[in-house]
Amino acid sequence: MPTDIYNQLKNWFSNATRVVIAGIGNPIRNDDFIGTKVVQQLQNKLSNNVYLIECETVPENYLLEIETFNPSHVLLIDAAMLKLTPGETRMVFPEQLEMFSTFTTHILPLQMFNNYLKKLQNTKTALLLIQPNNVEFGENISTELKKTADNIENILIKQLANL
């Protein structure tokens, strides 16, 4: 996991008080499930000030729950075709989503999701996008992405330990 992702998340979470981490992905498309996998790995490892959501392919269905939780930060984790090495990650912010419109199958829900969250005052939103290796039908996450999931899990636990 590149140091820049660690530092970007550290800076982004610097004033966090309540955080939502939403994992996005299709459970029958191998590496596409990575966002949800990370959230599953974080279960029971963070405080009640971190709300974990396994969105799978419908993050927009959780908007009311997120609004009710009243987060300071919302981090969405998803696979995206970024033309990088499998497992590489990028932080993307709502204003950059249009640049990524052809790279993720979830772009419409993510745009709707972010447009709704803009209405919540003082909520920062970001996406942690991960380059998949295999998004064909199946239920196996590749070795590269398992390692990335473990690294992201460790980073998020360190970043959010004091929340």
C-alpha positions in Angstrom: 0.0 0.0 0.0 1.6 3.3 -1.1 2.5 5.7 1.7 0.6 8.4 -0.1 -2.7 6.6 0.5 -1.9 6.3 4.2 -1.0 10.0 4.3 -4.1 11.0 2.3 -6.4 9.1 4.6 -4.6 10.5 7.6 -5.0 14.1 6.4 -8.6 13.5 5.3 -9.6 12.0 8.7 -7.7 14.6 10.7 -10.8 16.3 12.1 -13.2 13.3 11.9 -15.7 12.8 14.7 -18.2 10.3 13.2 -17.3 8.2 10.1 -19.2 6.0 7.7 -17.3 3.4 5.7 -19.4 2.0 2.9 -18.1 -1.0 1.0 -19.4 -1.3 -2.5 -19.1 -4.3 -4.8 -20.8 -7.2 -6.5 -20.4 -10.5 -4.5 -20.5 -12.6 -7.7 -17.9 -10.6 -9.7 -14.7 -11.7 -8.0 -12.5 -8.6 -7.2 -15.4 -6.3 -7.7 -16.5 -7.3 -4.2 -13.4 -5.7 -2.6 -15.1 -2.7 -1.0 -17.6 -4.9 0.8 -14.8 -7.3 1.8 -12.8 -4.5 3.5 -15.9 -3.5 5.5 -16.5 -7.1 6.5 -12.9 -7.3 7.8 -13.4 -4.2 9.9 -16.5 -5.5 11.7 -16.1 -5.3 15.5 -12.7 -3.6 15.3 -13.7 0.0 15.5 -15.6 2.2 17.9 -19.3 3.1 17.7 -18.3 6.4 16.1 -17.6 4.4 12.9 -20.6 3.1 11.1 -19.8 0.2 8.7 -22.1 -0.5 5.8 -22.0 -3.4 3.3 -23.7 -1.7 0.4 -22.8 -4.3 -2.2 -24.2 -2.8 -5.5 -26.8 -0.3 -4.0 -25.1 2.4 -1.9 -28.0 4.7 -2.6 -30.3 2.4 -0.5 -28.3 3.5 2.6 -28.6 7.2 2.4 -31.2 7.6 5.1 -29.2 5.4 7.5 -26.1 7.6 6.8 -28.0 10.8 7.3 -29.4 9.5 10.6 -25.9 8.6 11.8 -24.9 12.2 11.0 -21.2 11.6 10.0 -18.5 14.1 9.6 -16.9 11.8 7.0 -18.1 9.2 4.5 -15.6 7.0 2.8 -16.8 4.7 0.0 -14.6 1.8 -1.0 -15.0 0.3 -4.4 -13.2 -1.5 -7.3 -12.6 0.6 -10.4 -10.9 0.0 -13.7 -8.1 2.6 -13.4 -5.5 1.1 -15.7 -3.2 0.5 -12.7 -1.6 -2.6 -11.3 -4.1 -4.8 -9.6 -4.5 -3.8 -6.0 -3.3 -0.2 -6.5 -5.5 2.4 -4.9 -6.5 6.0 -5.6 -8.4 8.5 -3.4 -11.1 10.3 -5.5 -13.3 13.2 -4.4 -16.8 13.9 -5.5 -15.8 16.7 -7.8 -13.5 14.2 -9.7 -16.2 11.6 -10.3 -17.0 12.6 -13.8 -13.4 11.8 -14.8 -14.0 8.2 -13.7 -17.4 7.7 -15.3 -16.2 5.0 -17.7 -14.1 3.1 -15.1 -16.7 1.8 -12.6 -20.0 0.1 -13.0 -21.4 1.9 -10.0 -20.8 5.5 -11.3 -24.5 6.5 -11.5 -25.3 5.4 -8.0 -22.1 7.0 -6.7 -23.0 10.3 -8.3 -26.5 10.2 -6.9 -25.0 9.2 -3.5 -22.6 12.1 -3.5 -25.1 14.6 -4.7 -27.4 13.7 -1.8 -24.5 13.8 0.7 -23.7 17.3 -0.5 -26.9 18.4 1.2 -25.7 17.3 4.5 -23.7 20.1 6.1 -20.1 19.5 7.1 -19.9 16.0 5.7 -16.8 15.2 3.8 -17.0 12.5 1.2 -14.3 10.5 -0.6 -13.9 7.3 -2.6 -11.1 4.9 -2.1 -10.9 3.1 -5.5 -9.0 -0.1 -6.0 -7.8 -1.6 -9.3 -9.3 -5.1 -9.6 -7.5 -8.0 -11.3 -10.6 -10.1 -12.2 -14.2 -9.0 -12.4 -15.5 -12.0 -14.3 -18.3 -14.0 -12.7 -17.1 -15.9 -9.6 -16.7 -15.5 -5.9 -13.0 -15.4 -5.3 -10.9 -12.3 -4.6 -7.5 -12.4 -6.2 -4.3 -12.7 -4.1 -3.3 -9.1 -5.0 -6.6 -7.7 -3.8 -6.7 -9.8 -0.6 -3.3 -8.2 0.3 -4.8 -4.7 -0.5 -7.8 -5.4 1.6 -5.6 -6.4 4.6 -3.5 -3.2 4.1 -6.5 -0.9 3.9 -8.0 -2.6 7.0 -4.8 -2.0 9.0 -4.6 1.7 7.8 -8.2 2.4 8.7 -7.9 0.8 12.1 -4.8 2.9 12.8 -6.4 6.1 11.4 -9.7 5.6 13.3 -8.4 4.1 16.6 -9.0 7.2 18.6 -12.5 8.0 17.3 
